[in-house]
């Protein structure tokens, strides 16, 4: 087996020319035949019992070539990348020059590689101190949410609908007299003022009385997700069945006892304040780190290969698909609702993908420049944490290369961010 490595005209791109000896390729052909023989049904032979020569004669000598290529090449390709210290960041663009039984297998692979990063200033970065103080309004706001969560809902029978009420309605919508899909609901609960319905709809419910029927006229927004409905005038026939309202508990020591672990309202307020302070510290820490990373990425010379952007877009797409699945949707449904194509979706995410890749490359370059390592004690701590999470022994985690690579990489990322903070000038 031989390999020739050349630079192409494009930056961060290599051409790898492989020659794999005929014997190894022929062995792969035999191996593929043995794996797939049971699927061939040739007259004169029991299914799966036809000799290799007969199968090749029946289907052509190249019947096993592609599978034999896939059998032998990936392992050799990865081995050569590793031995030649080539950090590929894209799938190879393959060109097969010779693939024939009894002949050396010859092919080329053009691959993008990790680019060189010329760092700008990353030590002594100046930023303003980020901090968030807790106000009385913040505490009162959280108390308001607690009151809402502990409110009881009662039926109202002696007055029409007011803003803030919870109504139970039947509705059916039409455009130009034609009913549309998704425009009908029965026994639907709608909180007036929640702005969860089409603009203008909830306001027209105000003033309705029990069992009253009313035609409500609205216009769908110009950016509405349905192409058939956006910008259209619609009429909803609405019948009101029930009016309910929330009754908030009184804010006092009794409420504190019922809604929390504290005996007094003052204790509850102090606890809320402490909780918000911790949240604010975390927020300030995160924003400080983000600002320093952003500034460290300025004045950096780097030519990002397109393959890295595409891979990042692939990962971003998978994350979106996962989030949508929690909502009972998939990406195709989302694209149909928003009137976008997959090309539109990826185009919109391109800038975010570029920033993510650039950030990662810059941090990796700083790790290398400053010879940042993962602290052994923190590695051990992370190993034990993962062992507990996966129900394994710590030794099993340590023996798993993928786990250890993930742990080391994560800790180095944490360490380089801490390095930026320690070396920053925060005013």
PADREN-569680 format. One line per 8 residues: their letters; for each residue x, y, z of N, C-alpha, C. Coordinates in steps of 0.2 Angstrom, whole numbers, m for minus. Layout:
<sites>
A> X:Y:Z:X:Y:Z:X:Y:Z; ...
</sites>
This chain:
<sites>
XXXXXXXX> 4:m6:0:0:0:0:4:6:0; 3:11:m4:7:17:m4:2:23:m5; 4:29:m2:0:35:m2:5:41:m4; 2:45:m8:5:51:m10:1:57:m8; 4:62:m4:0:68:m1:3:74:m5; m2:78:m8:m1:84:m11:m5:89:m9; m3:96:m9:m8:101:m8:m11:103:m14; m17:105:m14:m21:107:m20:m20:115:m20
XXXXXXXX> m23:118:m25:m23:125:m26:m27:128:m21; m32:125:m18:m36:128:m13:m33:128:m6; m34:133:m2:m31:133:5:m35:128:9; m31:125:14:m33:120:18:m36:114:15; m33:111:9:m35:106:6:m29:101:3; m30:95:4:m25:90:2:m28:85:m3; m24:83:m7:m25:77:m12:m21:71:m9; m25:66:m8:m21:60:m6:m22:54:m11
XXXXXXXX> m17:52:m14:m17:47:m19:m15:40:m16; m20:35:m16:m19:29:m13:m18:23:m19; m14:19:m17:m13:13:m21:m13:7:m16; m18:3:m17:m19:m3:m12:m18:m9:m17; m13:m14:m14:m11:m19:m18:m17:m24:m20; m17:m27:m26:m22:m31:m29:m24:m37:m24; m19:m40:m21:m21:m45:m16:m26:m43:m11; m25:m37:m8:m29:m35:m2:m36:m33:m5
XXXXXXXX> m36:m31:m11:m43:m29:m14:m47:m36:m16; m43:m41:m19:m46:m47:m20:m49:m51:m14; m45:m50:m9:m47:m53:m2:m54:m50:0; m54:m43:m1:m60:m40:1:m66:m42:m3; m65:m43:m10:m70:m46:m14:m73:m52:m12; m68:m57:m10:m70:m63:m7:m74:m63:m1; m72:m58:3:m76:m57:10:m83:m54:9; m83:m50:4:m90:m47:2:m94:m53:m1
XXXXXXXX> m92:m57:m5:m95:m62:m8:m98:m67:m2; m94:m69:2:m96:m73:8:m101:m70:12; m101:m64:13:m106:m60:17:m113:m60:13; m113:m59:6:m119:m58:3:m121:m64:m1; m118:m70:m1:m119:m76:m6:m126:m78:m5; m129:m78:2:m135:m81:3:m141:m77:0; m140:m71:m3:m145:m67:m6:m146:m69:m14; m141:m72:m17:m141:m73:m24:m145:m80:m25
XXXXXXXX> m150:m79:m30:m154:m84:m32:m153:m86:m40; m148:m91:m41:m146:m92:m48:m149:m99:m50; m152:m99:m56:m155:m106:m58:m149:m111:m59; m151:m117:m56:m146:m123:m56:m143:m123:m49; m144:m118:m45:m141:m119:m38:m146:m117:m33; m145:m120:m27:m149:m118:m22:m147:m111:m20; m153:m108:m17:m152:m100:m15:m146:m100:m11; m141:m95:m12:m135:m94:m8:m130:m99:m9
XXXXXXXX> m130:m104:m14:m125:m109:m14:m121:m108:m21; m123:m103:m25:m119:m102:m31:m112:m100:m30; m107:m103:m33:m100:m101:m32:m99:m94:m35; m94:m91:m32:m92:m84:m33:m91:m83:m41; m88:m87:m44:m87:m86:m52:m93:m86:m55; m98:m90:m53:m105:m90:m57:m109:m84:m55; m108:m82:m49:m112:m75:m48:m109:m70:m52; m102:m69:m52:m99:m64:m56:m100:m65:m64
XXXXXXXX> m101:m71:m66:m103:m72:m73:m110:m70:m75; m114:m71:m70:m121:m69:m71:m122:m62:m70; m119:m59:m65:m121:m52:m64:m115:m47:m66; m110:m50:m69:m104:m45:m71:m99:m45:m66; m92:m45:m68:m87:m45:m63:m87:m40:m58; m90:m34:m60:m90:m28:m55:m95:m29:m49; m99:m34:m49:m104:m35:m44:m102:m33:m37; m96:m35:m35:m94:m35:m28:m89:m29:m27
XXXXXXXX> m87:m25:m33:m82:m20:m32:m84:m14:m27; m90:m12:m28:m91:m6:m23:m91:m8:m16; m94:m14:m14:m94:m16:m7:m87:m18:m5; m83:m21:m10:m76:m22:m8:m72:m16:m6; m74:m11:m10:m70:m4:m9:m72:m2:m2; m79:m2:0:m81:0:6:m78:m4:12; m77:m10:10:m74:m15:15:m67:m14:17; m63:m12:12:m56:m11:13:m53:m4:14
XXXXXXXX> m57:1:11:m54:8:11:m55:12:18; m61:12:21:m61:16:27:m56:15:32; m54:9:34:m49:7:39:m42:10:37; m41:9:30:m34:11:28:m34:19:28; m39:22:26:m40:29:25:m39:32:32; m42:30:37:m42:33:44:m35:32:47; m32:26:45:m25:24:48:m20:29:45; m21:30:38:m16:35:35:m17:42:37
XXXXXXXX> m23:44:39:m24:51:41:m20:52:48; m21:46:52:m18:47:59:m10:46:59; m8:42:54:0:41:54:3:47:51; m1:51:47:2:57:43:0:63:47; m3:63:53:m5:69:57:m10:73:53; m14:70:49:m19:74:45:m26:75:48; m27:81:50:m34:82:54:m39:84:49; m43:79:46:m48:81:41:m54:84:44
XXXXXXXX> m57:88:41:m63:92:44:m69:91:39; m68:87:34:m73:86:29:m73:79:27; m79:76:24:m79:70:21:m74:70:14; m71:64:13:m67:65:7:m71:65:0; m68:68:m4:m71:68:m11:m67:63:m15; m70:57:m16:m66:52:m19:m67:51:m27; m61:49:m30:m61:48:m37:m57:42:m38; m61:36:m40:m58:30:m42:m55:30:m49
XXXXXXXX> m48:29:m49:m45:28:m55:m44:21:m58; m44:16:m53:m43:9:m56:m46:5:m50; m51:1:m52:m54:m4:m48:m56:m10:m52; m52:m15:m51:m53:m21:m55:m50:m27:m52; m53:m33:m52:m51:m39:m49:m44:m40:m52; m39:m42:m48:m33:m44:m50:m28:m38:m51; m31:m32:m50:m27:m26:m51:m26:m22:m45; m21:m18:m44:m21:m13:m38:m26:m8:m39
XXXXXXXX> m29:m7:m33:m35:m2:m32:m31:5:m31; m33:9:m36:m30:16:m36:m36:21:m36; m35:26:m31:m40:31:m30:m37:37:m27; m41:43:m28:m38:49:m24:m44:51:m19; m42:55:m14:m46:58:m10:m44:65:m8; m49:69:m10:m47:76:m9:m51:78:m2; m47:81:3:m50:82:9:m48:89:12; m53:92:15:m51:98:19:m48:97:25
XXXXXXXX> m43:101:28:m40:100:34:m41:106:38; m40:105:45:m40:110:50:m36:116:48; m38:122:48:m34:128:46:m30:130:51; m25:134:49:m20:137:53:m24:143:56; m23:145:63:m26:150:66:m20:155:68; m20:161:65:m16:167:68:m19:171:73; m18:170:79:m21:173:84:m20:181:85; m25:184:87:m24:191:88:m23:192:96
XXXXXXXX> m26:197:99:m25:198:106:m30:194:110; m27:190:115:m32:186:119:m30:187:126; m24:190:128:m22:191:135:m23:199:136; m25:201:142:m26:208:143:m32:211:140; m37:207:138:m43:210:135:m47:215:140; m48:221:138:m52:225:142:m59:225:141; m63:224:146:m71:224:146:m73:228:152; m79:230:152:m83:233:157:m86:227:162
XXXXXXXX> m85:228:168:m88:223:173:m96:222:172; m98:216:171:m105:215:170:m108:212:177; m113:216:179:m116:214:185:m123:216:185; m127:212:189:m135:213:189:m137:213:197; m140:219:199:m142:219:206:m149:217:206; m151:215:212:m158:213:213:m162:219:216; m167:220:213:m172:226:215:m178:223:219; m181:227:223:m188:225:226:m193:223:221
XXXXXXXX> m193:226:215:m197:224:210:m196:217:207; m190:215:207:m188:208:205:m191:203:210; m191:205:216:m193:200:221:m201:200:221; m204:206:220:m211:207:219:m214:203:213; m210:203:208:m212:200:201:m212:192:202; m207:190:206:m207:183:207:m213:181:212; m214:185:217:m220:184:221:m226:183:217; m227:188:212:m233:188:208:m234:181:205
XXXXXXXX> m228:178:202:m229:172:199:m231:167:204; m228:167:210:m230:162:215:m238:163:217; m240:169:217:m247:170:218:m251:167:212; m249:168:206:m253:165:200:m253:158:201; m247:155:202:m247:147:203:m252:145:208; m253:149:213:m257:146:219:m264:149:219; m266:152:213:m272:155:213:m278:150:212; m284:151:214:m289:146:213:m294:149:207
XXXXXXXX> m296:145:203:m301:147:198:m308:146:200; m312:152:199:m319:151:201:m323:153:195; m329:151:195:m334:152:190:m337:159:191; m338:163:186:m342:169:186:m348:169:182; m354:171:186:m360:170:183:m364:177:182; m362:182:186:m366:188:187:m363:194:183; m359:193:178:m356:198:174:m354:196:167; m353:200:162:m350:198:156:m342:198:157
XXXXXXXX> m339:196:151:m332:194:151:m328:201:152; m323:200:156:m318:206:157:m311:203:155; m307:208:154:m300:207:153:m297:203:158; m293:197:157:m290:193:162:m294:187:164; m300:187:161:m305:181:163:m302:175:159; m304:169:161:m303:163:157:m310:161:154; m311:161:148:m317:159:145:m317:152:142; m323:149:141:m323:143:138:m328:144:132
XXXXXXXX> m325:143:126:m329:145:120:m329:139:115; m334:139:110:m334:136:104:m333:141:99; m329:139:94:m328:144:88:m327:140:81; m329:143:76:m328:141:69:m326:146:65; m320:146:61:m319:152:57:m320:150:50; m320:156:46:m321:155:38:m318:161:35; m316:160:29:m313:165:25:m317:165:18; m320:171:17:m325:172:11:m330:166:11
XXXXXXXX> m333:165:17:m338:160:18:m336:153:18; m329:152:17:m327:145:17:m323:143:23; m325:137:26:m322:135:32:m315:133:31; m310:134:35:m303:131:34:m301:127:39; m296:123:38:m293:118:42:m290:121:48; m292:118:54:m289:121:60:m292:127:63; m298:128:60:m302:134:62:m307:133:66; m308:127:69:m314:125:73:m311:122:80
XXXXXXXX> m315:124:85:m313:122:92:m319:122:96; m320:117:101:m326:116:105:m323:115:112; m326:119:117:m324:119:124:m317:121:125; m315:126:121:m308:129:121:m308:134:126; m302:133:131:m301:138:136:m297:144:133; m299:150:134:m295:155:131:m294:161:137; m288:162:139:m287:168:144:m287:174:140; m292:179:142:m292:185:138:m286:190:140
XXXXXXXX> m282:192:136:m276:196:137:m270:192:137; m271:185:135:m265:181:135:m261:182:128; m265:185:123:m262:186:116:m260:179:113; m264:174:114:m262:168:111:m267:166:105; m272:170:104:m276:170:98:m274:175:93; m277:175:87:m276:180:82:m277:187:84; m272:192:83:m273:198:85:m280:201:84; m283:204:89:m290:207:88:m295:202:90
XXXXXXXX> m294:196:91:m299:191:93:m301:192:100; m296:192:105:m298:191:112:m302:198:114; m300:203:111:m303:210:113:m310:210:112; m312:206:107:m319:206:105:m324:201:109; m320:197:113:m324:192:117:m326:196:124; m322:202:125:m324:206:131:m331:209:130; m335:208:136:m342:210:135:m347:205:134; m345:199:131:m350:194:130:m352:191:136
XXXXXXXX> m359:188:136:m362:185:142:m363:178:141; m364:174:146:m365:167:146:m370:165:140; m368:160:136:m372:157:131:m373:162:125; m370:168:125:m370:173:120:m366:170:114; m369:172:108:m366:170:101:m364:177:98; m358:177:95:m356:183:92:m351:181:86; m352:185:80:m347:185:75:m341:189:76; m335:187:76:m329:190:77:m325:191:71
XXXXXXXX> m324:197:69:m320:198:63:m313:200:64; m308:196:61:m301:197:62:m298:197:55; m291:199:55:m287:198:49:m281:194:51; m279:189:47:m273:185:49:m267:189:47; m262:189:52:m256:193:50:m253:191:44; m249:196:41:m246:195:35:m240:190:35; m238:189:41:m232:184:42:m235:177:45; m242:176:45:m245:170:47:m242:164:44
XXXXXXXX> m241:158:47:m237:153:45:m241:149:39; m247:150:39:m251:147:33:m251:151:27; m249:149:21:m249:153:15:m256:154:13; m261:150:14:m268:151:12:m271:156:16; m269:157:23:m272:162:27:m269:169:28; m263:169:27:m259:175:29:m262:181:25; m263:187:29:m266:193:26:m273:193:25; m277:187:26:m284:186:24:m289:188:30
XXXXXXXX> m294:191:28:m300:193:32:m303:187:34; m305:186:40:m309:180:43:m314:182:47; m319:177:48:m325:178:52:m325:172:57; m325:173:63:m326:167:68:m333:168:71; m337:162:71:m343:162:74:m341:159:81; m343:163:87:m341:161:93:m347:160:98; m347:155:102:m352:154:107:m348:154:114; m350:158:119:m347:158:125:m351:153:130
XXXXXXXX> m348:149:133:m351:144:138:m349:145:145; m344:148:146:m342:149:154:m337:154:154; m337:158:160:m333:163:162:m330:161:169; m323:161:169:m320:160:175:m314:165:177; m313:166:183:m307:171:185:m303:168:190; m297:170:190:m292:168:195:m293:172:202; m293:169:207:m293:172:214:m286:171:217; m283:177:218:m276:176:221:m276:176:228
XXXXXXXX> m272:172:231:m272:172:239:m269:178:241; m270:180:248:m268:186:251:m260:185:252; m256:190:251:m249:189:252:m247:191:259; m246:185:263:m245:186:270:m241:180:273; m240:180:279:m236:174:282:m239:168:281; m246:167:281:m250:161:279:m248:159:272; m248:163:268:m246:161:261:m239:159:260; m235:162:264:m228:159:264:m227:152:267
XXXXXXXX> m231:151:272:m231:144:275:m234:139:270; m240:141:267:m243:136:262:m239:135:256; m236:140:253:m233:140:246:m225:138:247; m222:138:253:m215:137:253:m213:134:259; m207:133:261:m204:130:267:m203:135:272; m205:141:271:m204:146:276:m210:148:280; m209:151:286:m214:152:291:m217:160:290; m212:164:287:m214:171:287:m213:174:279
XXXXXXXX> m217:179:278:m216:182:271:m209:185:270; m207:188:276:m200:191:275:m195:185:274; m195:180:277:m191:174:275:m191:172:268; m197:171:266:m198:170:259:m195:175:254; m196:181:256:m193:186:251:m186:186:251; m183:185:257:m175:184:257:m173:178:253; m177:173:253:m175:167:250:m175:168:242; m180:172:240:m181:174:233:m176:178:231
XXXXXXXX> m174:183:235:m168:188:233:m162:184:233; m160:179:237:m154:175:237:m154:171:230; m160:168:228:m160:164:222:m159:169:216; m162:175:216:m161:179:210:m154:181:210; m151:183:216:m144:185:216:m139:179:213; m140:173:214:m136:168:212:m138:167:204; m144:168:202:m145:168:195:m142:174:191; m141:179:194:m138:185:192:m131:184:191
XXXXXXXX> m128:181:196:m121:180:196:m119:175:190; m123:170:189:m122:165:184:m123:169:177; m128:173:177:m129:177:170:m123:181:169; m120:185:174:m115:189:173:m109:185:171; m107:180:174:m102:176:173:m102:173:165; m108:171:163:m109:168:157:m107:174:152; m110:180:153:m110:185:148:m103:188:148; m99:188:154:m92:190:154:m88:186:149
XXXXXXXX> m89:179:150:m85:174:146:m87:175:139; m93:176:137:m95:177:130:m92:183:127; m92:188:131:m89:194:128:m81:194:127; m78:190:132:m71:189:131:m69:184:125; m73:179:124:m72:175:119:m73:178:112; m78:183:112:m80:187:106:m74:191:104; m71:194:109:m65:199:108:m59:195:106; m58:189:109:m52:185:107:m53:183:100
XXXXXXXX> m59:183:97:m60:180:90:m59:186:85; m58:192:88:m57:198:84:m50:198:81; m48:201:76:m42:202:73:m38:195:72; m42:190:71:m39:183:70:m39:182:63; m33:179:60:m33:177:53:m34:170:53; m40:168:49:m41:161:48:m46:160:42; m44:155:38:m48:153:32:m52:147:34; m58:148:35:m62:142:38:m64:138:32
XXXXXXXX> m63:131:31:m65:127:26:m73:126:26; m75:126:20:m83:125:19:m85:119:22; m81:114:22:m83:107:25:m85:108:33; m81:112:36:m82:113:43:m89:117:45; m90:122:40:m97:125:41:m103:120:39; m102:116:34:m107:111:33:m108:106:38; m103:104:41:m103:99:47:m107:103:53; m105:109:54:m109:113:60:m116:114:58
XXXXXXXX> m118:115:52:m125:116:50:m128:109:51; m125:104:49:m128:97:50:m130:96:58; m125:98:62:m126:97:69:m132:102:72; m132:108:69:m137:112:71:m144:110:69; m144:107:63:m150:104:60:m153:98:65; m148:94:67:m150:89:71:m153:91:78; m150:96:80:m152:99:87:m159:102:86; m161:105:81:m167:108:79:m172:102:79
XXXXXXXX> m170:97:75:m175:91:74:m176:88:81; m171:88:86:m172:85:92:m177:89:96; m176:96:96:m181:100:100:m188:100:97; m189:100:90:m195:99:87:m199:93:89; m195:87:90:m198:81:92:m201:81:98; m199:85:103:m202:86:110:m208:89:109; m210:93:104:m216:96:103:m221:92:98; m219:86:96:m223:82:92:m222:84:85
XXXXXXXX> m217:87:83:m216:89:76:m209:87:73; m209:87:67:m202:86:63:m200:92:59; m194:91:56:m192:97:52:m196:99:46; m198:93:43:m202:94:37:m209:98:39; m212:96:44:m218:100:46:m216:107:48; m211:108:51:m209:115:53:m208:119:46; m204:116:42:m203:120:35:m209:122:32; m214:117:32:m220:118:28:m224:124:32
XXXXXXXX> m224:124:38:m227:129:42:m224:136:41; m218:136:40:m214:143:39:m214:145:32; m215:140:27:m215:141:20:m208:142:18; m203:138:21:m196:138:20:m194:132:17; m188:132:13:m185:126:10:m179:124:15; m177:118:14:m171:116:18:m165:121:16; m165:123:10:m159:127:8:m160:134:12; m166:137:12:m167:143:16:m165:142:23
XXXXXXXX> m167:136:26:m166:135:33:m158:135:34; m154:131:30:m147:131:31:m144:138:30; m146:141:25:m144:148:23:m144:153:29; m150:152:33:m151:157:39:m146:155:44; m144:149:45:m140:147:50:m133:147:49; m131:149:42:m124:149:40:m120:154:44; m122:160:46:m118:165:50:m117:162:57; m122:159:60:m121:156:67:m116:150:66
XXXXXXXX> m117:146:61:m112:141:60:m105:143:60; m104:149:56:m97:151:55:m94:154:62; m98:157:65:m96:160:72:m94:154:77; m98:149:77:m97:143:81:m91:140:79; m89:139:73:m83:136:71:m77:140:72; m78:146:71:m72:151:72:m70:151:79; m76:151:83:m74:152:91:m71:145:93; m73:140:91:m70:133:93:m63:133:90
XXXXXXXX> m61:135:84:m54:135:82:m50:140:86; m52:146:87:m48:151:91:m47:148:98; m52:145:101:m51:142:108:m46:137:108; m46:132:103:m41:127:102:m34:129:101; m34:135:97:m27:138:96:m24:141:102; m28:144:106:m26:147:113:m24:141:117; m28:136:117:m26:130:121:m19:127:119; m18:127:113:m11:125:110:m6:130:112
XXXXXXXX> m7:136:111:m2:141:112:0:142:119; m5:141:124:m3:141:131:m2:135:134; m2:129:130:m1:123:133:m5:121:139; m12:122:138:m17:121:143:m19:114:143; m18:111:149:m20:104:150:m26:103:155; m29:97:155:m34:96:159:m31:94:166; m33:97:171:m31:95:178:m33:88:180; m28:83:182:m29:76:184:m35:76:189
XXXXXXXX> m35:80:194:m40:80:199:m47:81:196; m48:86:191:m54:87:188:m56:81:183; m51:78:180:m52:73:176:m55:67:180; m52:66:185:m55:60:190:m62:62:192; m63:68:194:m70:70:196:m75:69:191; m73:71:185:m78:70:179:m79:63:177; m74:59:178:m74:52:177:m79:49:181; m79:50:188:m83:48:193:m90:50:192
XXXXXXXX> m91:56:189:m98:59:188:m101:56:182; m97:54:177:m100:51:171:m101:43:173; m97:40:177:m98:33:179:m105:33:182; m106:37:187:m112:37:190:m118:38:186; m117:43:181:m123:45:176:m124:39:172; m119:35:170:m120:29:165:m121:23:169; m120:23:175:m121:16:179:m115:12:178; m109:15:177:m103:11:176:m98:12:181
XXXXXXXX> m93:8:181:m87:9:186:m82:14:183; m79:18:187:m74:23:185:m69:20:180; m67:14:181:m62:10:177:m64:9:170; m71:8:169:m74:7:163:m74:13:159; m75:19:162:m75:25:159:m68:27:156; m63:25:161:m56:27:159:m54:23:153; m56:17:152:m54:12:147:m58:14:140; m63:18:140:m66:20:134:m63:27:131
XXXXXXXX> m60:26:126:m56:32:122:m61:38:121; m67:36:119:m72:41:117:m74:45:123; m75:42:129:m77:45:135:m71:50:137; m65:47:137:m59:51:140:m58:57:135; m59:56:129:m58:61:124:m63:67:125; m69:65:127:m74:70:128:m72:74:135; m71:70:140:m69:73:146:m63:78:146; m58:76:142:m52:80:142:m53:86:138
XXXXXXXX> m57:85:132:m59:91:128:m63:96:132; m68:93:135:m73:98:139:m69:102:145; m64:98:148:m61:102:153:m56:107:151; m53:105:145:m48:110:142:m52:117:140; m58:115:137:m62:121:135:m64:125:141; m66:122:147:m67:126:153:m61:130:155; m55:126:155:m49:129:157:m47:135:153; m48:135:146:m46:141:142:m50:147:143
XXXXXXXX> m57:146:144:m61:151:146:m59:154:153; m57:150:158:m55:153:164:m48:157:163; m44:154:159:m38:158:157:m39:165:154; m44:165:150:m46:172:147:m48:177:152; m52:174:157:m55:178:162:m50:181:167; m45:176:169:m40:178:173:m35:183:170; m34:183:164:m29:187:161:m33:193:158; m39:194:159:m43:200:156:m42:206:161
XXX> m43:212:158:m44:218:162:m51:220:163; m54:218:168:m61:219:169:m62:226:173; m65:231:170:m65:237:174:m72:238:177
</sites>
